[in-house]
């Protein structure tokens, strides 16, 4: 069986993200963990992460910084917003989970399970244990949000 790998990007240790991380790890997915409080994104990394997606998918509307900057009224130009996110990772919705082809944002276990091709119970699926490693093409390619 091919080992599944993903990157788990978050900041700090809030209960929702820790539960989501355990869910993924219990399914046998090897996670590379990146805590943005310990190793923040550079501006270039933020720009690559957002790519051509609508930046609203990535923003955390309940963060104090989001409220402080008044982003609910109007967002600054993209370049300025990228600088702000690089300086303050709390502006990002979390966790961000990426594999080689896709990513999802938030703690929606159903979307995470679909993306990583794991069971919603967090256990390995029959598909994963029957020799094909669960390597079926993904049906979605847009960022998932919770």
C-alpha positions as CSV (number, residue, x, y, z in Angstrom):
1,X,0.0,0.0,0.0
2,X,1.3,3.4,-0.9
3,X,1.8,5.7,2.0
4,X,-0.4,8.8,1.9
5,X,1.2,12.1,2.7
6,X,-0.1,15.5,3.3
7,X,1.0,18.9,4.7
8,X,-1.0,20.2,7.7
9,X,-0.6,24.0,8.1
10,X,-2.0,25.7,11.1
11,X,-0.9,28.0,13.9
12,X,-0.9,27.2,17.6
13,X,-2.8,24.3,19.1
14,X,-6.5,25.0,19.1
15,X,-8.8,22.0,19.8
16,X,-10.5,21.9,16.4
17,X,-7.2,21.7,14.5
18,X,-5.8,19.2,16.9
19,X,-8.9,17.0,16.5
20,X,-8.6,17.3,12.7
21,X,-4.9,16.4,12.8
22,X,-5.7,13.3,14.9
23,X,-8.4,12.3,12.5
24,X,-6.0,12.4,9.6
25,X,-3.1,10.7,11.4
26,X,-5.4,7.9,12.7
27,X,-6.3,7.2,9.0
28,X,-2.6,6.4,8.4
29,X,-1.7,9.6,6.6
30,X,1.9,10.8,7.1
31,X,1.6,14.5,7.9
32,X,4.3,17.2,7.5
33,X,3.3,19.7,10.2
34,X,3.9,23.4,9.7
35,X,3.0,25.7,12.6
36,X,2.9,29.2,11.2
37,X,3.6,30.7,14.6
38,X,7.0,28.9,14.7
39,X,7.7,29.2,10.9
40,X,5.6,31.9,9.3
41,X,5.0,31.9,5.5
42,X,7.0,34.3,3.4
43,X,5.2,36.7,1.1
44,X,6.2,34.4,-1.8
45,X,4.7,31.4,0.0
46,X,1.5,33.2,0.7
47,X,1.3,34.3,-3.0
48,X,1.9,30.7,-4.2
49,X,-0.6,29.3,-1.7
50,X,-3.4,31.7,-2.9
51,X,-2.5,31.4,-6.5
52,X,-5.4,32.3,-8.7
53,X,-8.0,31.5,-6.1
54,X,-10.3,34.1,-4.5
55,X,-8.5,35.2,-1.4
56,X,-11.8,35.1,0.6
57,X,-11.4,31.3,0.7
58,X,-8.3,31.7,2.8
59,X,-9.3,34.5,5.2
60,X,-10.4,33.8,8.8
61,X,-13.3,36.2,9.3
62,X,-13.4,35.6,13.1
63,X,-9.8,36.6,13.7
64,X,-9.2,39.7,15.7
65,X,-6.8,41.0,12.9
66,X,-9.5,40.5,10.3
67,X,-11.9,42.6,12.4
68,X,-9.2,45.2,13.2
69,X,-8.4,45.8,9.6
70,X,-12.0,46.1,8.6
71,X,-11.8,43.3,6.0
72,X,-15.5,42.7,6.3
73,X,-16.0,46.1,4.6
74,X,-13.3,46.0,2.0
75,X,-10.1,44.1,1.3
76,X,-6.9,45.9,0.4
77,X,-5.1,45.3,-2.9
78,X,-3.8,41.7,-3.3
79,X,-0.1,42.7,-2.8
80,X,-0.8,44.5,0.5
81,X,-3.0,41.6,1.7
82,X,-0.3,39.1,1.0
83,X,2.1,41.2,3.1
84,X,-0.4,41.4,5.9
85,X,-1.0,37.6,5.9
86,X,2.8,36.9,5.9
87,X,3.1,39.2,8.9
88,X,0.1,37.8,10.7
89,X,-0.9,34.2,10.1
90,X,-4.0,34.5,12.2
91,X,-5.6,36.1,9.1
92,X,-5.6,32.6,7.5
93,X,-8.4,30.2,8.0
94,X,-7.0,27.0,9.4
95,X,-6.0,24.3,9.1
96,X,-4.8,24.2,5.5
97,X,-4.3,20.6,4.4
98,X,-2.4,19.9,1.1
99,X,-1.4,16.8,-0.7
100,X,0.5,16.7,-4.0
101,X,-2.6,17.8,-6.1
102,X,-5.2,19.4,-3.9
103,X,-5.8,21.3,-0.7
104,X,-8.7,22.0,1.7
105,X,-9.2,24.7,4.3
106,X,-10.9,24.2,7.6
107,X,-12.0,21.3,9.7
108,X,-14.7,19.7,7.5
109,X,-13.9,16.0,7.9
110,X,-16.1,15.0,5.0
111,X,-14.1,17.2,2.5
112,X,-10.8,16.2,4.1
113,X,-11.7,12.5,3.8
114,X,-12.7,12.9,0.1
115,X,-9.5,14.8,-0.7
116,X,-7.2,12.3,1.1
117,X,-9.4,9.3,0.1
118,X,-9.8,8.1,3.7
119,X,-12.8,6.9,5.7
120,X,-14.9,9.4,7.6
121,X,-14.2,7.4,10.7
122,X,-10.5,8.1,10.3
123,X,-9.8,4.4,9.8
124,X,-8.2,3.0,6.6
125,X,-10.7,2.2,3.9
126,X,-11.1,-1.2,2.1
127,X,-9.9,0.6,-1.0
128,X,-6.6,1.4,0.8
129,X,-6.1,-2.2,1.9
130,X,-6.9,-4.0,-1.4
131,X,-3.7,-3.2,-3.1
132,X,-4.4,-0.1,-5.1
133,X,-3.6,2.3,-2.4
134,X,-6.7,4.3,-3.0
135,X,-5.1,6.1,-5.9
136,X,-8.3,7.1,-7.8
137,X,-8.5,10.6,-9.4
138,X,-10.0,13.3,-7.3
139,X,-13.3,14.7,-8.5
140,X,-12.8,18.2,-7.2
141,X,-10.1,20.8,-7.5
142,X,-11.4,23.9,-5.8
143,X,-10.4,24.8,-2.3
144,X,-12.8,23.5,0.3
145,X,-13.8,25.7,3.1
146,X,-15.6,25.1,6.3
